[in-house]
């Protein structure tokens, strides 16, 4: 919860030349506002600027990668300010601890607080700072700050206007960019300088006449017009004087190094201007990217890897071998061993292959080294981390690096990583020219930080009436959360503090605890060393743990002879929100009980403070290919800021989840991924994408996460639907890999 604004420390500086600065004492004075204003703008704190022509610009610290954050956070500010939405714009916030996102860090690294001293995550996030877009945290983290920012600026504007009119400031209201009182109107811009001399009342009024008109409405998205007309700038659109383009080839993951290359052949390619190599990679810079890529092919770099290399077989063997150890109990209730002893146990094993991010925009970064300073333009979900990585790569102070966060063309969690920032920085300084580095599609697939593969051994004991008396989930998966924490918190917290020992990893089993009332349950993590590096993919481990849980629950319903929907609702106890989602999805989708031949399946999940149920209809198509005909989702994500954006995110999540259910994965041969391009990923296209229906359930609860919510329940719903359609239970993802249905 945001701290109260302290009226005595609100004003921290000002001046006509640099703009009037209003700061929030919820942030320490050691963190001054560094939002830059043009000559015709006035800065109000860390969140907004008002121009002399009446425009309002909101600084957003979160990356816009299609989820709508460049609209939703400005919408909250404008709602509390009383602005005219037609005059509201947005810009990326600069790197500053004021925009730290400890909630996002905790959400992404689920369970990390349990491995750290109390308060370390919050302290580390602000000191680093960790500006992070992840964990479906943007609104949950910044709604209060945005609302207070708008309310504080509005109050100061009203006080300035009241002095001019000689009326009580509390009697003033706002109306679409004006302060109003009994027919009198003054523009916000006319009042900015006077407002900065006022002090805030205590407590700060959170609403006033004329506010509250925007939240809850589907206002036009700010980012869409520029994306439609092509004027939106992505990292690949940056053009600088004397700039060159770079293509890169990287060593296989693990203990690998560059051993040979043919420089002479590369130099003969027209347009090639430089070759930059390091032990783990080599890049060719040229006048065009195509020339750079051709030069890279002619260079023909060879890498040497010592030690074993990962294959699909070795990964599967490592996951299986992980069960030989005792594992670490991550969650428990009651006495599972006692309940299981001497009883008939229902068991099932599930397996999930490594997942690919497969973003439309491949990894890229543009760097300019000049005057002992570095500028970076890149799509990033962690701009401060990118700045730190570039500074460390060059051995310079972080203050000498300026990061310009760009729109992100997808990413799905991969833009948390910072490798390209360091690579572009090294290349730019080595050749002393601005450089635009772009990974090829093949390079992207070969060097992805894959969604971790996982295997689950599920077991349960049923009562004579079908109730679940005991539940056990043993999950073998790499400790992705610990690896991710090391990368995100490098230089902030020590390995010892991160407890990076042999204990289990909460991230690896996140979402595995069923939402049902099961009196005896146990969730165990069995860490597996699989020989490939893994990272965060949209939905995290929930993408596979929901598959394990909801498929196994369907199997238990079959064993119990009970219809799958009522079986779930009967075990939810007092969880009315998830039960409402299930009943709503079933009603909208025409649930027929999931009987044999129906091709219907259902699943649900609770995630980031939100709830979802998905009904799927699927069948076996030509050649045994799985075909998803329809998806119906019912969502309770609390109070909704922008209904259309919520709907868009759920729809996108359902399609993303469908892709992960049917493909978007890879095997491994000789240490390299066997799937590099879109052609091998079996991604849904318009022609075969399912019909999608989304119902948003009205709720007055606090907003929950939305960006990842649509993903976890899709795969189990489809798997359950295929079982009812074909009579075959598929227990691995992707669902149709290497088999006929």
C-alpha positions in Angstrom: 0.0 0.0 0.0 1.3 3.4 -0.9 2.4 5.7 1.9 0.5 8.9 2.6 1.8 12.1 0.9 3.6 14.4 3.3 2.5 18.0 2.5 5.7 19.4 4.1 8.0 17.6 1.7 5.9 17.8 -1.5 7.8 20.6 -3.1 11.4 19.8 -3.8 12.4 22.3 -6.4 11.3 24.3 -9.4 12.0 27.1 -11.8 10.6 28.3 -15.1 13.6 27.0 -17.1 13.5 23.4 -15.9 9.9 23.1 -15.0 8.1 23.0 -11.7 8.8 19.8 -9.8 6.3 18.2 -7.4 7.6 15.1 -5.6 5.9 12.5 -3.5 7.3 11.9 0.0 6.3 8.3 -0.3 9.7 8.1 -2.0 12.9 9.0 -0.1 14.3 12.4 -0.7 17.5 10.7 -1.9 15.7 9.8 -5.0 15.0 13.0 -6.9 12.6 13.2 -9.8 14.5 13.0 -13.1 11.6 13.3 -15.5 12.7 15.7 -18.3 10.4 18.5 -19.4 10.5 20.5 -22.6 10.5 24.3 -22.3 6.8 24.4 -22.8 6.0 21.8 -20.1 5.7 21.8 -16.4 6.7 18.6 -14.4 4.4 17.4 -11.6 6.3 14.8 -9.7 7.5 11.5 -11.2 4.3 10.7 -13.1 3.0 13.6 -15.2 3.8 16.8 -17.1 1.4 19.4 -18.3 2.1 21.4 -21.4 1.3 25.1 -22.0 -0.9 23.9 -24.9 -2.9 21.7 -22.4 -1.4 18.3 -23.2 -0.8 15.9 -20.3 2.1 13.5 -20.6 2.2 10.5 -18.2 5.5 8.8 -17.5 5.1 5.0 -17.5 7.8 2.8 -16.0 6.4 -0.4 -17.4 7.2 -1.8 -20.8 4.4 -1.7 -23.4 4.5 -5.0 -25.2 0.8 -5.1 -26.3 -0.7 -5.5 -22.8 -2.0 -1.9 -22.8 0.0 -0.5 -19.9 0.6 2.7 -21.9 -3.1 3.2 -21.7 -4.2 1.8 -18.3 -1.7 3.7 -16.1 -2.3 7.0 -17.8 -6.0 6.3 -17.6 -5.7 6.1 -13.8 -3.7 9.3 -13.6 -6.0 11.2 -15.9 -9.1 9.9 -14.0 -7.9 11.3 -10.7 -6.6 14.5 -12.4 -9.8 15.3 -14.3 -8.0 15.5 -17.6 -9.4 15.4 -21.1 -8.5 11.9 -22.4 -8.0 13.3 -25.9 -5.0 15.4 -24.6 -3.3 12.6 -22.7 0.0 11.1 -24.0 2.6 8.8 -22.7 6.4 8.5 -22.5 8.7 5.9 -21.0 9.9 6.8 -17.5 13.6 7.2 -16.9 15.5 4.8 -14.7 14.8 5.8 -11.2 14.2 4.0 -7.8 10.9 5.9 -7.7 9.6 3.4 -10.2 10.9 0.3 -8.6 8.6 -2.7 -8.7 9.1 -5.0 -5.7 5.6 -6.5 -6.2 6.6 -7.5 -9.7 9.8 -9.0 -8.4 8.0 -11.0 -5.7 5.3 -12.1 -8.2 7.8 -13.2 -10.8 10.1 -15.0 -8.3 7.3 -16.7 -6.4 8.4 -17.8 -3.0 11.6 -15.7 -3.1 10.7 -13.9 0.1 11.0 -17.2 1.9 14.6 -17.5 0.9 15.7 -14.0 1.9 15.9 -11.9 5.0 12.6 -10.0 5.8 12.3 -6.8 3.7 15.3 -7.6 1.4 13.2 -7.7 -1.8 11.7 -4.3 -1.2 15.0 -2.8 -0.2 16.9 -4.4 -3.1 14.2 -3.4 -5.6 14.5 0.2 -4.7 18.2 0.5 -4.3 19.1 -1.3 -7.5 16.6 -0.2 -8.8 14.6 -3.1 -10.2 12.2 -1.6 -12.7 10.4 -4.7 -13.9 7.5 -5.5 -16.1 6.4 -8.9 -15.1 4.2 -11.0 -12.8 1.1 -9.2 -14.1 1.9 -6.5 -11.6 1.6 -3.1 -13.4 -1.8 -2.1 -12.1 -1.5 -4.0 -8.8 1.8 -2.1 -8.1 1.2 1.3 -9.4 -2.6 2.0 -9.2 -2.3 3.8 -5.9 0.8 5.8 -6.9 -0.9 6.9 -10.2 -4.1 7.8 -8.4 -2.3 9.8 -5.8 -0.2 11.5 -8.4 -3.3 12.7 -10.3 -5.1 13.7 -7.1 -2.2 15.7 -5.8 -1.7 17.6 -9.0 -5.4 18.3 -9.2 -5.6 19.5 -5.7 -2.7 22.0 -6.2 -4.3 23.2 -9.4 -7.6 23.7 -7.6 -5.9 25.7 -4.8 -4.2 27.9 -7.3 -7.5 28.6 -9.1 -9.3 29.2 -5.9 -6.9 32.0 -5.0 -7.5 33.7 -8.3 -11.3 33.5 -7.8 -11.2 34.1 -4.0 -13.2 31.0 -3.3 -12.7 27.9 -1.3 -10.4 25.4 -3.1 -12.6 22.4 -1.9 -15.5 24.0 -3.8 -13.6 23.8 -7.1 -14.0 20.9 -9.5 -12.4 19.8 -12.7 -13.8 19.2 -16.1 -11.8 17.7 -19.0 -8.6 19.7 -18.5 -10.0 22.7 -16.7 -10.5 23.8 -13.1 -14.1 25.0 -12.8 -16.2 26.8 -10.2 -19.7 28.2 -10.9 -19.2 28.8 -14.6 -15.6 30.0 -14.3 -12.9 27.9 -16.0 -9.1 27.9 -16.1 -6.9 25.6 -18.0 -4.5 23.3 -16.1 -1.5 24.8 -18.0 -2.4 28.4 -16.9 -2.3 27.3 -13.2 0.8 25.1 -13.2 3.4 27.6 -11.9 1.1 29.0 -9.2 0.1 25.5 -8.2 3.7 24.5 -7.5 3.8 27.2 -4.7 0.8 25.7 -2.9 0.9 23.0 -0.2 -1.1 19.9 0.0 -3.8 19.3 2.6 -3.6 16.4 4.9 -5.3 14.1 4.2 -5.2 14.4 0.4 -8.7 14.3 -1.1 -8.9 11.3 -3.5 -11.8 12.5 -5.5 -13.5 15.8 -6.5 -16.3 16.9 -8.8 -15.4 16.0 -12.3 -13.1 13.0 -11.5 -13.9 9.4 -11.8 -15.1 9.6 -15.4 -12.5 7.5 -17.1 -11.8 4.4 -15.0 -14.0 1.5 -15.9 -14.4 2.8 -19.5 -12.8 1.4 -22.6 -11.1 4.6 -23.6 -9.1 4.7 -26.9 -5.7 3.0 -26.5 -2.9 5.5 -26.7 -0.4 3.1 -28.5 -2.7 1.8 -31.2 -2.9 4.7 -33.7 0.9 4.9 -34.1 1.1 1.1 -34.5 -1.6 1.1 -37.1 -0.1 3.9 -39.2 3.5 2.7 -38.8 4.8 5.7 -36.9 5.4 3.8 -33.7 9.1 3.3 -33.1 10.6 0.0 -32.1 14.3 -0.7 -31.5 14.7 -1.8 -35.1 13.4 1.6 -36.3 16.2 3.6 -34.7 18.5 5.3 -37.2 21.5 7.4 -36.2 24.2 9.1 -38.2 27.0 6.8 -39.4 25.1 3.8 -37.9 25.9 0.2 -38.9 24.0 -3.0 -38.4 25.3 -6.1 -36.7 24.4 -9.8 -36.8 25.7 -12.2 -34.2 26.5 -15.9 -33.7 26.7 -17.2 -30.2 28.3 -20.3 -28.7 26.1 -23.1 -27.5 25.0 -22.7 -23.9 27.4 -24.2 -21.4 31.2 -24.4 -21.4 31.7 -23.3 -25.0 34.1 -20.9 -26.7 34.9 -19.6 -30.1 37.8 -21.5 -31.7 38.0 -20.7 -35.5 36.6 -18.3 -38.0 37.4 -17.1 -41.6 37.9 -13.4 -41.3 39.2 -13.1 -44.9 36.0 -14.6 -46.3 33.8 -12.3 -44.3 35.8 -9.2 -45.3 35.1 -10.0 -48.9 31.4 -9.6 -48.4 30.3 -6.2 -49.7 29.3 -3.8 -46.9 31.1 -5.6 -44.1 32.9 -3.0 -41.9 34.1 -4.8 -38.8 34.2 -8.1 -36.9 34.0 -8.1 -33.1 34.6 -11.3 -31.2 34.5 -12.4 -27.6 34.9 -16.0 -26.2 31.2 -16.6 -26.3 30.1 -14.9 -29.5 31.2 -13.1 -32.7 29.4 -10.3 -34.5 29.8 -8.9 -37.9 28.9 -5.2 -38.5 28.0 -4.0 -42.0 26.1 -1.2 -43.8 23.0 -3.3 -43.8 21.8 -6.1 -41.6 21.5 -8.5 -44.6 25.2 -7.8 -45.5 26.1 -8.4 -41.8 24.2 -11.7 -41.9 25.9 -12.8 -45.1 29.2 -11.8 -43.7 28.5 -13.9 -40.6 27.7 -16.9 -42.8 31.0 -16.4 -44.7 32.9 -16.0 -41.4 31.7 -19.5 -40.5 32.5 -19.4 -36.8 33.1 -22.6 -35.0 32.7 -23.1 -31.3 34.1 -25.8 -29.0 32.0 -27.2 -26.2 33.6 -29.2 -23.4 31.6 -31.6 -21.3 28.3 -33.3 -22.1 25.8 -31.7 -24.4 22.0 -31.7 -24.0 19.7 -33.9 -26.1 16.0 -34.6 -25.7 17.0 -38.0 -24.3 19.4 -36.6 -21.8 16.9 -34.0 -20.6 14.2 -36.6 -20.1 16.7 -38.9 -18.3 17.7 -36.0 -16.0 14.1 -35.3 -15.1 13.4 -38.9 -14.4 16.6 -39.3 -12.3 15.6 -36.3 -10.2 13.0 -38.4 -8.6 15.7 -40.6 -7.2 16.4 -37.9 -4.6 14.2 -37.0 -1.7 13.1 -33.7 -3.1 12.1 -30.7 -1.1 8.6 -30.3 0.4 7.3 -26.9 -0.8 3.8 -27.1 0.6 2.0 -29.5 2.9 -1.2 -30.0 5.0 -2.2 -32.9 7.1 -0.5 -36.4 6.8 -0.4 -37.5 3.2 1.8 -40.5 4.0 -0.6 -41.7 6.7 -3.6 -41.3 4.4 -1.9 -43.2 1.6 -0.6 -46.0 3.8 -2.3 -49.3 2.8 -4.9 -47.6 0.6 -5.7 -47.8 -3.1 -3.9 -44.9 -4.8 -4.7 -43.3 -8.2 -1.5 -42.3 -10.0 -0.6 -40.6 -13.2 2.7 -39.2 -14.7 2.8 -36.0 -16.9 5.6 -34.4 -18.9 6.1 -31.0 -20.5 8.7 -30.2 -23.1 10.9 -27.0 -23.2 8.9 -24.0 -24.4 9.9 -21.3 -26.9 9.2 -17.6 -26.5 8.9 -17.1 -30.3 8.2 -13.3 -30.2 7.6 -11.6 -33.5 10.4 -9.1 -32.7 13.6 -10.9 -32.2 16.2 -9.8 -29.6 17.7 -6.4 -30.6 19.5 -3.3 -29.2 20.9 -0.2 -30.7 24.0 1.3 -29.0 25.9 4.6 -29.4 29.2 5.1 -27.6 30.3 8.8 -27.6 32.1 11.1 -25.2 32.7 8.3 -22.7 29.0 7.7 -22.4 26.7 5.0 -23.8 23.1 5.4 -25.1 21.0 2.3 -25.5 17.7 1.9 -27.4 16.1 -1.5 -26.7 12.9 -3.4 -25.9 13.3 -4.2 -22.3 11.2 -5.3 -19.4 14.0 -4.4 -17.0 15.6 -1.1 -18.1 17.8 -0.7 -15.0 19.1 -4.2 -15.3 19.9 -3.6 -19.0 21.8 -0.4 -17.9 23.7 -2.4 -15.3 24.6 -5.2 -17.8 25.9 -2.7 -20.4 27.9 -0.8 -17.8 29.5 -4.0 -16.4 30.3 -5.1 -20.0 32.2 -1.9 -20.6 33.6 -1.5 -17.1 32.0 2.0 -16.7 29.8 3.6 -14.1 26.0 3.0 -14.5 25.5 6.8 -14.5 27.4 6.9 -17.8 24.7 4.7 -19.5 21.3 6.1 -20.7 18.6 3.6 -21.6 15.8 4.5 -23.9 13.1 1.8 -23.4 11.3 1.1 -26.7 8.0 -0.5 -27.5 8.3 -4.3 -27.3 7.1 -6.5 -30.2 6.2 -9.4 -27.9 8.8 -11.0 -25.7 6.6 -13.0 -23.3 9.1 -12.7 -20.5 12.3 -13.0 -22.5 12.9 -9.2 -22.5 13.7 -9.4 -18.8 17.1 -10.7 -20.0 19.9 -8.3 -20.7 22.4 -10.2 -22.9 21.8 -8.0 -26.0 22.3 -4.8 -24.1 25.8 -5.9 -23.1 26.6 -7.2 -26.6 25.5 -4.0 -28.4 27.5 -1.9 -25.9 30.7 -3.9 -26.5 30.3 -3.8 -30.3 29.6 0.0 -30.3 32.6 0.8 -28.3 34.8 -1.6 -30.3 34.0 0.0 -33.7 33.3 3.5 -32.4 30.1 3.8 -34.4 26.5 3.5 -33.5 25.3 0.0 -34.1 22.0 -1.8 -34.4 22.3 -5.4 -33.2 19.5 -7.8 -34.3 19.4 -11.5 -33.6 18.2 -13.6 -36.5 15.2 -15.9 -36.1 17.5 -18.9 -36.0 19.8 -17.2 -33.4 16.7 -16.4 -31.3 15.6 -20.0 -31.3 19.1 -21.4 -30.6 19.7 -19.1 -27.7 16.3 -18.8 -26.1 16.1 -19.1 -22.3 13.4 -21.8 -22.6 10.4 -22.4 -20.5 11.7 -25.2 -18.3 10.7 -28.8 -19.1 9.1 -30.6 -16.2 7.8 -34.0 -15.2 5.1 -34.7 -12.5 4.2 -37.8 -10.6 0.7 -37.3 -9.3 -1.0 -39.5 -6.7 -4.3 -39.3 -4.8 -6.5 -41.3 -2.6 -10.3 -41.1 -3.0 -13.0 -41.6 -0.4 -15.8 -44.0 -1.3 -17.9 -41.1 -2.5 -15.1 -39.7 -4.6 -13.9 -36.9 -2.3 -10.1 -36.5 -2.4 -8.6 -37.5 1.0 -5.0 -37.1 0.0 -3.0 -35.5 -2.8 0.6 -35.7 -3.7 2.5 -33.8 -6.5 6.1 -34.6 -7.1 7.5 -32.3 -9.7 10.9 -32.6 -11.3 12.1 -29.4 -13.0 15.2 -27.2 -13.1 15.5 -24.5 -10.5 14.6 -21.7 -12.9 13.6 -19.3 -10.2 17.0 -19.3 -8.6 18.7 -18.8 -11.9 16.3 -16.0 -12.7 16.9 -14.4 -9.3 20.7 -14.5 -9.8 20.3 -12.7 -13.1 17.8 -10.1 -11.9 19.5 -9.5 -8.6 23.1 -9.8 -9.7 25.2 -7.4 -7.7 22.3 -6.6 -5.4 22.0 -9.7 -3.2 24.7 -12.4 -2.6 24.3 -16.0 -3.6 24.2 -16.9 0.1 21.4 -14.5 0.7 19.5 -16.0 -2.2 19.9 -19.4 -0.6 21.1 -20.9 -3.8 21.9 -24.2 -2.4 20.2 -27.6 -2.9 16.8 -26.7 -1.4 13.8 -26.7 -3.6 12.8 -23.8 -5.9 9.4 -22.3 -5.2 9.2 -20.8 -8.7 9.6 -24.3 -10.3 6.3 -25.6 -8.6 4.4 -22.3 -8.5 0.7 -22.9 -9.0 0.9 -26.6 -8.1 -1.1 -26.2 -4.9 -4.6 -27.1 -5.9 -7.3 -24.4 -5.2 -9.5 -27.1 -3.8 -10.2 -28.1 -0.2 -8.0 -31.2 0.1 -7.3 -32.0 3.8 -4.0 -33.8 3.2 -1.7 -32.6 0.5 2.0 -32.4 -0.3 3.9 -30.6 -3.1 7.5 -31.6 -3.6 10.2 -30.2 -5.9 12.9 -32.4 -7.3 15.6 -30.2 -8.8 16.9 -31.4 -12.1 20.2 -30.5 -13.9 19.1 -30.7 -17.5 22.1 -29.1 -19.3 20.2 -26.1 -20.8 19.4 -22.7 -19.4 15.8 -21.8 -18.7 13.9 -18.6 -18.1 10.5 -17.1 -17.6 7.8 -17.5 -20.2 4.4 -15.9 -19.9 2.5 -17.7 -17.1 5.7 -19.1 -15.6 5.5 -22.5 -14.0 1.7 -22.1 -13.8 1.7 -23.0 -17.5 2.6 -26.6 -16.6 1.5 -27.0 -13.0 -2.1 -26.1 -14.0 -1.8 -28.8 -16.7 -0.7 -31.4 -14.1 -3.4 -30.4 -11.6 -6.4 -29.9 -13.8 -5.8 -33.0 -16.0 -5.2 -35.2 -13.0 -8.4 -33.8 -11.3 -10.3 -34.8 -14.5 -8.9 -38.3 -14.2 -10.0 -38.5 -10.6 -13.5 -37.4 -11.6 -13.6 -40.3 -14.1 -12.4 -42.7 -11.4 -15.0 -41.4 -9.0 -17.7 -41.6 -11.7 -18.6 -37.9 -11.2 -19.2 -35.2 -13.8 -16.1 -33.0 -14.0 -17.7 -29.6 -13.4 -19.7 -30.5 -10.3 -16.7 -32.5 -9.0 -14.6 -29.3 -9.0 -17.3 -27.0 -7.6 -18.0 -29.5 -4.8 -14.4 -29.3 -3.6 -14.0 -25.5 -3.8 -15.6 -25.0 -0.4 -16.0 -21.3 0.2 -14.1 -20.1 -2.9 -17.1 -18.4 -4.5 -15.1 -16.5 -7.1 -13.6 -19.6 -8.8 -16.9 -21.4 -8.5 -18.6 -18.5 -10.2 -16.1 -18.6 -13.0 -16.7 -22.3 -13.5 -20.4 -22.1 -13.6 -20.3 -19.0 -15.9 -18.0 -20.7 -18.4 -20.1 -23.9 -18.3 -23.3 -21.9 -18.9 -21.9 -19.8 -21.7 -20.3 -22.8 -23.4 -23.2 -25.1 -23.2 -21.4 -27.6 -21.0 -22.9 -31.1 -21.5 -20.9 -32.8 -18.8 -17.9 -33.7 -20.9 -19.4 -37.1 -21.7 -17.6 -39.5 -24.1 -17.7 -38.2 -27.6 -18.7 -34.6 -26.6 -15.2 -33.1 -27.3 -15.7 -30.8 -24.3 -13.3 -30.2 -21.5 -13.1 -27.7 -18.6 -10.3 -26.4 -16.3 -9.8 -23.5 -13.9 -7.0 -21.7 -12.1 -6.4 -19.0 -9.6 -3.5 -16.7 -10.4 -2.0 -13.3 -9.3 -5.2 -12.4 -7.4 -7.5 -13.3 -10.3 -9.6 -16.3 -11.3 -10.4 -18.0 -14.6 -12.3 -21.0 -15.9 -11.9 -22.2 -19.5 -14.2 -24.5 -21.4 -12.7 -26.0 -24.5 -14.1 -27.9 -27.5 -11.7 -29.9 -29.5 -11.5 -32.9 -31.8 -8.9 -35.1 -33.7 -8.5 -33.7 -37.2 -6.8 -34.9 -40.4 -3.8 -37.0 -39.7 -4.6 -37.2 -36.0 -3.9 -33.5 -35.6 -5.5 -31.9 -32.5 -8.0 -29.2 -33.6 -9.4 -26.7 -31.0 -12.8 -25.5 -32.2 -13.9 -23.2 -29.4 -12.7 -21.6 -26.1 -15.0 -20.0 -23.6 -13.5 -18.2 -20.6 -15.1 -16.7 -17.6 -12.8 -14.3 -15.7 -12.9 -12.6 -12.3 -10.0 -10.2 -12.1 -11.5 -7.8 -9.6 -12.2 -4.2 -10.3 -11.6 -3.5 -14.0 -9.9 -0.3 -15.2 -10.3 -0.8 -19.0 -12.7 -3.6 -20.0 -11.6 -3.9 -23.6 -7.9 -4.3 -22.6 -8.8 -7.0 -20.0 -10.8 -8.8 -22.8 -7.9 -8.4 -25.2 -5.4 -9.8 -22.7 -7.5 -12.8 -21.9 -8.2 -13.4 -25.6 -4.5 -13.1 -26.3 -3.6 -15.4 -23.4 -6.1 -18.0 -24.6 -4.5 -18.1 -28.1 -1.0 -18.1 -26.5 -2.0 -21.0 -24.2 -3.4 -22.8 -27.3 0.0 -22.4 -29.0 1.8 -23.7 -25.9 -0.6 -26.6 -25.7 -0.2 -27.7 -29.3 3.3 -26.6 -30.1 5.8 -23.8 -29.5 8.3 -26.3 -28.0 11.5 -27.9 -29.1 13.7 -30.9 -28.6 17.5 -30.9 -28.5 20.2 -32.4 -30.6 23.9 -32.1 -29.8 23.2 -29.3 -27.3 21.2 -27.2 -29.7 17.4 -26.7 -30.1 16.0 -28.7 -33.0 13.3 -26.0 -33.7 14.5 -22.6 -34.6 11.9 -21.0 -36.9 8.1 -20.5 -36.8 7.6 -23.3 -39.4 8.4 -26.0 -36.8 6.3 -24.5 -33.9 2.8 -25.5 -35.0 1.5 -22.1 -34.0 -2.2 -21.2 -34.5 -3.0 -19.2 -37.5 -6.2 -17.3 -38.4 -7.5 -20.2 -40.4 -7.4 -22.7 -37.6 -7.6 -20.5 -34.5 -10.5 -21.4 -32.2 -13.6 -19.3 -31.8 -13.1 -17.4 -28.5 -15.7 -16.1 -26.0 -14.7 -14.1 -22.9 -17.0 -13.1 -20.1 -15.7 -10.7 -17.5 -17.5 -11.2 -14.1 -18.3 -7.9 -12.3 -16.3 -7.6 -9.1 -15.5 -4.8 -6.6 -12.4 -6.6 -5.3 -9.0 -5.1 -5.8 -7.6 -5.5 -9.4 -5.8 -8.8 -9.9 -3.3 -9.7 -12.6 -4.5 -10.1 -16.2 -1.6 -10.3 -18.5 -0.8 -14.0 -17.8 -4.2 -15.1 -16.6 -5.5 -16.5 -19.8 -2.6 -19.0 -20.2 -2.5 -21.7 -17.5 -6.0 -23.2 -17.8 -6.0 -23.6 -21.6 -3.8 -26.6 -22.0 -5.6 -28.8 -19.4 -9.0 -27.7 -20.8 -7.9 -28.8 -24.3 -6.4 -32.0 -23.0 -9.6 -32.8 -21.2 -11.7 -32.0 -24.3 -9.5 -34.3 -26.4 -10.0 -37.1 -23.9 -13.7 -36.8 -24.1 -13.6 -36.6 -27.9 -11.2 -39.5 -28.5 -11.1 -41.6 -25.3 -7.3 -41.1 -25.2 -5.7 -39.3 -22.3 -2.7 -37.4 -23.3 -0.4 -36.6 -20.5 2.3 -34.6 -22.1 2.7 -31.2 -23.7 2.6 -30.4 -26.6 -0.5 -32.5 -26.8 -0.1 -33.8 -30.3 3.7 -34.2 -30.4 4.7 -37.4 -32.2 1.3 -39.2 -31.8 -2.0 -39.8 -33.4 -5.0 -39.0 -31.3 
